[in-house]
Amino acid sequence: MRWLLITVGGSPEPIIFSIREGKYDRVVFLCSGESASGPGSVAMVTGGPAADWPAAVPALPGTIPRKSGLHRSQWRIADLVAVDDVGSVFASARSAINSIRWEDPHPEIDIDYTAGSKSMSAGLMLAAVEEGLVTGRLISPFRPDLKSVADGTQVALSVSLPAVGVTQALREAEALLASFDYRGAGAVLERTLSRAPQPLKAEIQRNIIFCRALDAWDKCDYEKAAELAKSLQPEMRPHAECLEVLRGGESRRLPALVTLVSDLLARARRRAATDAFGEAVRYAAESFAVLTTSVAQIYDIAEQGQPREEKPGDLSPAIRVWDRLAASKPPDAVASLYGTYRGVIQHQQPVASVSPVFLLQPARALWGQMESVGLLRFTDQCLRLLRDSHELPAYPDWPDRLIRNPNPGQFRS
């Protein structure tokens, strides 16, 4: 059904014109109540100060419903408002919109804010925008002297409402995205989709898929993430290519191993950013273990056991490989780099191998050491050397904002 939510006050003529011209199935009047200054604009609808006019009793002669030709079943009155209180108008209008949607699952709702006080117009507009309505009506008459209205000159203008409420939801989703809460961001977008204006629906749908892809990626579900990322071209082309490498599972080819090291490091830093330092340290240790596998492959050093099959966080098998590299080969850039960090890494590894679960403060302190002078700093620098010397692809920047418009350069790589 077609619904009209309309403010009431001042001259009744624009209100009557809007109702007649629009040919609405239902009309909800937004009126001011009785106060010290008078009966309020509700009297223009009922003929008296009462808002709860009996459903079986027609409005009195001379009132807006009677002049508009409305049957009693076609109109109702929203909660009365204070004529100059934007907040009470906003609350009443939102309640009316939600009641309409509860009664009619697929309503077409117009608002008309021509009549009434400025506060009533502002409150209705804010409620409409907050609830995602996209069109309003304004009755525009011809004023020959900028004061009086020439009778019969009224014209109903359609007004596009800004999607402010939806924009606020997008900002909330983007804040959750920046804090790596991908499921939360997706939930906000899914709640927003039904009330979003049509031009934004496609963008929101793409971002729901975007959040699902990042959530799957963050949980190491590379298969699902890769399939979702493919549908987000061109914005996520470098990420889709990276996921294609990662979804290879236990591939021991050098590009896959180096990409996995970068992915584990990125995941470790995301965990640290949310104060999950125990997980962060564990992922940092695992990235070092995979880096060791990469180096062993490059320099043809037989690994004594698979580092990732050892006790979680245990770096000793990896350190033995690095020690053999330093001892068996004239120092190149990678071996020299390890020599610089060897003492710090060996000092940190017994602490990292105690348990994958840490108390917050010790884990925070260990993470800080790894990031500033230890394991993470070494792994970062070693990755750069390996990429430069073997011409390996760079790991793409992790997305931290929503996809707003098709833009291949939105996420740098």
N, C-alpha and C positions, 0 to 999 in steps of 0.2 A: 504493500500500500504506500501511497504518497502522503507524507506527514509534513505539517508546517508547525514549527515552534516560533512564536512571534511575541515580541515585547508589546506591552499595552501601556498607553499614556498619551497625553496631549490630544491632538485631533484624532477622531476615529476614522476619518475618511481614508487615509493611506492604508489602514489595517483592513477595512472593508474591501478596498480595491485589491489588495494583495490576495485576500482569500478568494474573492470572486474570480480574479484573473488566473490564479493558479489552479483552480478546480481540484482542491485537495480532498483526499478521503477522510483525513483526520486533522484536527487543528488543536494545538496545545497553547494556551495563553499564559504568558509569563507576566504576572501582574504584581503591583505593589499592594501591600495590605493597609488596613486602617491605621491611622496615626493621629497625632494631635492636630495635624494640619488638614485632615479630611479623611474620607472613606477609602482613599487609595484607588488606583486604577482598576481594581477588581470590580468596582461598581459599574464600570463601562461594559463589563461582560455579563454580570448577573443582575444589575439594577440595584444592588445593595452591597454591604461590606462583606458578606459571607462568601468564602471560597468554596465551601462544601455544599454547593447548590445541588439539591436532590436530582439524581440522574433522571428521574421520571418527569421532572417539572421543566418546561421550556423556560428560556431566559425571558425576562420581562420585555414588553414592547419597547422599541427604541434602543435596545442594547445591540452591541456588535454582532453577536450570533444571529439575532433576528434579522438585522439589516443585511447580513451576509448570506442569508438563506440556508444556514446550517441547521440540520436536525439535531436534537439533543444528544443523540448517540455519537455525533461526529465531533464533539468538542469537549474539552476538559481544561482544568486549570492546574498549573504546576504549583508547587509550594510557594506561598506568598513571600515576597522579598521586601527588604527595606529599600526605599526608592533611591537612596544615595550610597548604598553599601555594595560595592562591586563583589565582595566575597560572598554575600548571601545570594546574589544573583547567579554567580558562578556555580555555587553549590546546588541551587534549585535547578538550573539549566542542565547540569550534568546528571542530576537525578532523573530529570524528565527524559533525557536522551537514553539513559540506561533502561528506564521503564519501557520506552518505546521498543527498544531492541529486545527486551524480555518478552513483550507481547507479540512482536512481529519479527520473526527471525531474519527477514530480508527487507527491511524498510528502506524507502527513499526519503531521506530527511532533508528538508530545507529549513533554513533559519531566516527570519526577517527581523532586522534590528533597527528599522526605520523609526518606530514610535518609542515612547517612553523616555526616561532620563538618559543622560550620557552614561551614567554608571550602569544602567540596565543594558544599554547597547554593548558597552565594554565587557560586562560579565558574560553576556550571551556569546559574544564573539570568542572570548577566551575559552569558554566551555566547549564550543563547537570545534575550535582548533585542537584543544586537548583530547577530544574524543575522535579526532580524525575525520570530521566532516569536511567536505571539499568545496561545497558551494553554499552561498548565501544569497539573500535577496535584499534589495534596497529599492524603495519606491521613490523615484526622483521626479518631482513636479517642476513645472516652469514657474519661476518667480520673477514677475516683471519688474518689481522694485526691490528685489533681494529680501523681502519680508513676507508679503502676502503670496498665497498660492493661487494661480489661475485654475479654476475648477475645470476638471476634465482633461488636464494636461499631464496627469500622473503616468509614469512609465515604470514598469518593473525591470530593474537591471539585475542581471546575474553577476554575482561577485565571487571570485575565486578566493578561497580561504587559504592562507599559508599553512603549510604542514608543520607547524611549530611543535605540536605534541609528538609527532613522528620523528621530527628532527632531534628532539630531546632524547627519545628512545635510542636513536642511532648513536648519539653521543654517549649514552650509558653503555651501549654494547661495545663501543670503541674503547671505553675505559676498561671494561672487563677484558677485552682482547689484549690491551696493553699490559694487563696484569696476568696474562696467560690463562685466564678462565674462559676457555673456548666454549665449553658446554653452557656456562652461564650467559655468554654473549649470544649464543645461538638461541637460547630460550627467550631472551628479550626480543630478539628479532622475530621469532615465531609468534609471540604474543602481539607484536606490532603489525604483522602482515595483514590481518583481516581489516584493520581500520586505516590502513595507509591509502593515500590517494593513488589512483591508477598509475600515474607516471613513475611512482616510486616502487611499485610492487615488484617489478622485474629486478631492480637493484637490490631490494631486500631479499628476494629469493636467492639471488646469486651469493649474497653474503651469508645466508643460512648454510648453503653448501660450503662456502669458504670456511666457516667456523667448524663444520663437521670434518672437513679435510684436515685442518690444523689440530683438532682434537685427536683424530686418528693418528696423525703423524707424531704428536707428542707422546702417544701411548705405544709407539713403535709398531703400529699397524700400518706398515708401509704399503701393503697391497691395497687396502681400502683408501688410504690417503692418495695414492697414485691415481686410482680411478676417478676420484672426486676432483683432483687437481686438473685432470685432462679437460674437464668441462669448464674450466675457468681460464680459458685462453683469451687474450694473450697475456693477461696480467700475471699469471702464475706459470708461464712457460718454463723459466729456469728452475722453478721448484718442481714442476712435473718431471723435468729431465733428471733432476737430482733424485727424486723418488724412484724413478725407473732404475737407477743404479742401486739404490738402497734395497729395493724389493727383491734383488737377486739373492737375498738370504745370506748364506754362508760363503758366498763367492770369495775366493782368495786372490782375485785379480787386484793389482795394485790400485787402480782408480776406485774400485769399490771399497777397498780397505781404508784408503785415505778419506773418502767421503764419509764412511762410517765414523772415523775418528772425529771429524768435524761435527757430525751430527750428535755424537755423544757429548762433546764439549759444549755445544749449544744447549743441549738438554740439561747438562750440569749447571750452566749459568742461569737457565730459567728456574731451576729448582732453588738455586741460591737467592734469586731475586724475590722468591716467595717465602724465604726463611726456612726452606726445607734443606738445611745444610747437610744432614746425614745422607740424603739421596744425592745431593750435589757432589759430595766427596766420593761416593761410590761410583757415580758416572765418570768422574774425573779419573779415578783409578782404572776403570774399564777402558776409557779412551787411551790411556797410556799403554795398556796391555795390547790393544789393537794396533796402536802405532808401532809397538815392538814387533808384531807380526809383519807389518809393512816393511820395517827396516831389515828384519831377518830375510825377507824375500829379496829385497834389493841387493843385499850384500852376501846372499847365499850362506847364511849362518843357520845351522840346524838348531831349531828351538828344542830345549830340553823340557818337554811337556808343553801343553797349550796353556798360556797364561789365563785365558778366560775360564778354564775348567778348574782352576785352583780355587781356594777359599775366596769368597768375594772380598775384594779390596786388597788381596795379597799381591804385592808388587815384586816379591823376591825372584820369581822365575823371569820376569821381564828384565830386572836389573842384571841378572846373570848374562842375558843375551847382550845387553848394552856393554857390560864389562868385556865380553869376548870381542865385541866390535872394536872397542878402544884398544884392546891388547893385540889383535891380530892384523891390524891394518894401519898403514901410515895415516895419521890423523887428517881426515878431510873436514869439510865444514860441519857435517853432522856429528862426527866423532869429537871434534873440538868443542862443539856446543854441549855435548853430553859431559865432557870433561869439566866444563865450567859449572854445570849444575849437579854433578855426581854426588857431592857431599850432602847437598840439601835434599835431594831426592831420597837418598839412603836414610837420611834422618827422618823423613816424613813417612816412609813406607811402613815401618812397624806400627805407627799410630793408625794409618789408613787400613791396615789389615786386621785390626782387632775385631771389628764387627761392621756390618753394613748399616747398623742402627746406632746413632750417636745421641748423646745429650746435646741440647741446643748450643750451649756456650762452648764446650770443647770442639764441636763440629764447626761452629762459626769461626773459631780461632784457627783451626786447621785449614779451613777453606781460605781464610785470609792469607795464610802463609803460602798455600799452593798458588793463589792468584798473583801474589806480589813477587815472590822470589823463588817459587818452587815448581811443582809438577805441572801446573797449568801453563805457567809462563814458558817452561821448556817445551811443552807439547805444541803450543802456539808457534813458537819460533821454528821448531823442527818441521811443522807442517808447511810453513812458508818456504823453507829450504827445499823440501821435497817437491812442492808444486812448481817452484821455479826451475829446478834441475830436471824434472820429468815432464814438464808442460802439462800438468794435471788441471782439470777444471776447478774454478773457485766454487766454494760453497755459497749458495745464495743467501742474501740477507733475510733474516726471519721477519715475516710480516708483523707489523704492530699497529695497523689501521685497516679500516674497512675498504672494500673496493667501491669507490664512489662512481667512477665513470671508466669506460674502456680506455686504458692507458698503459701501453706496453712498458713504459718507464717507471711505473708506480713503485715497484719493488726493485731496487738496484741489485745487481749480481756482481 
